[in-house]
């Protein structure tokens, strides 16, 4: 059974982000999954509640109540726009996690997120949550050509406020309705990620050192490199869409492949869906998925599962950091028995997926049926 789940509560959103067009395709409030329907889910180690903007849901508190019965840790991803609603929820559930999406310093953030005042609201919210004693709080930043220069300054803000600092890189997916989120200034963006890795390794907390490893994976993703560790989406984790469809991840693309594992509204118990034929077909596709995504939702579970591999890198480079030697940011590839084709960003093979047939023209590569 899976250990992690991301629940996409809605595709409604008040922001107008440059890197995400979810807001152009809002879901129907009358058709969105309810807290009652989520009772079918099993127990988890970790639950992410996301959107769109989850605080657009009037019944978000009911969803949180149900999921806290199933998991000790819930983190909500939010723009931070709905200040009063977030504070009210945190007062009732002080152990809730809150990650505010902040894409840079004030000008950059408000430009990228399409709403003036977004940065100020986010900082105000996090400041108040900290005063309240809420501990699992921080920023989440999606790094691109447009904001990479703000990466270190925003990290410094997080350090000064003693907050978590999560990162992602520009990417495309059906979820964002984007196929043109490309990083063209690769060397400049990677240089700023390297600075962040160096700073993380100088911290005194092991969690920061493993974040350095994760950020090296983002550098590797930007380069188009093969994933360092396998993707086990649809095995250790999954996503639920607002209408109940279950997908292995939110990184799927219609032009490459996208397939549902089933819908929670169509089964009497979750095990019927999770062990069903459709779910197994999806796992077989994940096993040779050509995308080299490196997002926390799919990277974190395998970093924990195959912990010895990140640990070797962490120990070696923490020592280098301590003695003033250059750290290694050339991403290693760890063979743990995964399909050799998975996460290998081969554009010829990706184009084979995009023609709709799913047939790979190179006879040395396997067929992947759609």
C-alpha positions, 0 to 999 in steps of 0.5 A: 500500500502507498505511504504518501498521497497528494489530494488535489482538492480543486483546480479553482485558484485566485492567482494568475501564475505565469508558470501554471494555467490551472486557474484557466480550467477551474473545477465545478464546486458541485462535482469536487470530491467531498470529505466523506468520499475521502474516508475510503482512503487507507492510512498514510505516513504523509498527506499533501493537500493541494490545488489550485488553491485548497483554501478556495474549498469552504469545506477544507476543515472537514477534509483535514479532519478526515485525513488527520485520522489517516495520517500523523502529518498533513501539509497544505500547499497554498498561495497564502492569499486567504490569510484569515481562513489559514489562521483559523485552520491553524488555530484548530489544528496547530500541528498542520503543515503550511507551505506558502508558494513564494517565487522570489522577492516582492517584485519577482513573486508578484509578477510571476504569481500575477497578483500584487501584494502576494509576497506581503501576504505570504510573509505576513501569514508565515510570521503570524503562524510562527508567533502562534507556535505552528512549527511545520511552516515554510516557503516553496519556490519553483525556480526558472529563468525568470526568478533564479537570481532570487533563489539565494536571497529568498533562502536567506529570508527563510533562514532568518525567519527559521522556516522550511525552504522547499524548491522545485524547477520549471516543468510541464504537465497536464496538471499545469496545462503547460508544455512550454515551461523550459529552462533555457538559461541552464548554466545560470540557473544551475549556478544558483542551485549550486550556491544553494547546495553549498549553503545547505551543506554548511548548515548544522541540520542533517535535513538540510544536507539531504535537501542539498542532495535533492537540489542536485537532482534538480540540477540534473533534471535541468540538464536532461540527465537520467534520474538518480533514483527510480520513480515509484509513482503509483507504488509509494505515492499517488495523486487524487484529482478533484473529481476522484481520478487517481493518477501516479503523479502530477507530472504526466503529459498528454503528449507523452502519456497519461493514464488513470489508475481508476476513480475512488467513486467507482470502488467500494474499497480502495484496495480494489482500485490499488490492486486492480488491472488499471493500476497495474497497467499504470505501474508498468508504464511508470517503470519505463516512463521517459520523463526525468521528473525530479519533484519532491512528491516522487523524489522524497519517498525513494530517497527515504527508501534507498537512503544509503545512496543519498547518505553516501553523497551527503557524508562525502560532501559534508566533509568536503564542505567542512574542510573547504574543498569543492563539493561534487554536483555531478549527479550520480545514477544509482542502479537499484534494479529499476528499468534502465529506460526509466527517467532517461530523457530521450527525445526520440522516444518521447516523440514516439509517445507523442504521436499517439501510438505509443510505439517506439520506432527503435527496435532495441527499445520496448513497446509501450502500449497506450 
